[in-house]
Amino acid sequence: MFLVYNKDKKVSIYDSEASDRSTRQASVSLPSSWTGDTIEVYFAMRRNDSPETSDSLYMGNFQL
């Protein structure tokens, strides 16, 4: 799961299906209106057969 927080707009977007452990890839669609804004990115994992989620990992902040 990826969570993206837009600091400038004070809005977050998350996608619990954004990544696949087997391919080691992830993607999240962000609004084009966020161009130029600063975002904070967090990542967490969960098993398909369980509602339990790992602790989140802070990936950093980025300017779009």
PEFEN-V583425 format. One record per residue. N is the residue number from 1. PHI is phi as a letter, one per 30 degrees, with the letter a starting at -180 (* if undefined). OMEGA is omega in degrees with one decimal (* if undefined). Layout:
n->N phi->PHI omega->OMEGA
n->N phi->PHI omega->OMEGA
This chain:
n->1 phi->* omega->173.8
n->2 phi->c omega->172.5
n->3 phi->b omega->179.0
n->4 phi->c omega->179.9
n->5 phi->c omega->177.2
n->6 phi->d omega->-177.8
n->7 phi->d omega->-176.3
n->8 phi->d omega->-178.0
n->9 phi->c omega->-178.5
n->10 phi->h omega->-179.1
n->11 phi->b omega->176.5
n->12 phi->b omega->175.5
n->13 phi->b omega->175.0
n->14 phi->b omega->179.3
n->15 phi->b omega->-178.2
n->16 phi->d omega->178.5
n->17 phi->c omega->-172.9
n->18 phi->d omega->-175.4
n->19 phi->b omega->177.4
n->20 phi->b omega->-176.3
n->21 phi->e omega->-175.5
n->22 phi->d omega->179.9
n->23 phi->c omega->-178.2
n->24 phi->h omega->178.6
n->25 phi->b omega->177.5
n->26 phi->a omega->174.3
n->27 phi->a omega->177.9
n->28 phi->b omega->177.2
n->29 phi->d omega->179.5
n->30 phi->c omega->179.0
n->31 phi->d omega->178.3
n->32 phi->d omega->178.9
n->33 phi->d omega->178.6
n->34 phi->d omega->-180.0
n->35 phi->e omega->-178.9
n->36 phi->j omega->-179.7
n->37 phi->d omega->175.1
n->38 phi->c omega->178.7
n->39 phi->c omega->172.7
n->40 phi->c omega->-175.5
n->41 phi->b omega->178.1
n->42 phi->b omega->-177.4
n->43 phi->b omega->175.1
n->44 phi->b omega->-180.0
n->45 phi->c omega->170.5
n->46 phi->b omega->177.6
n->47 phi->d omega->178.7
n->48 phi->d omega->-175.7
n->49 phi->c omega->-177.9
n->50 phi->b omega->176.6
n->51 phi->d omega->-178.4
n->52 phi->d omega->-178.8
n->53 phi->b omega->177.9
n->54 phi->d omega->169.7
n->55 phi->d omega->179.2
n->56 phi->d omega->177.9
n->57 phi->b omega->179.1
n->58 phi->d omega->-177.1
n->59 phi->c omega->177.7
n->60 phi->k omega->175.8
n->61 phi->c omega->-174.1
n->62 phi->b omega->174.3
n->63 phi->c omega->-178.9
n->64 phi->d omega->*
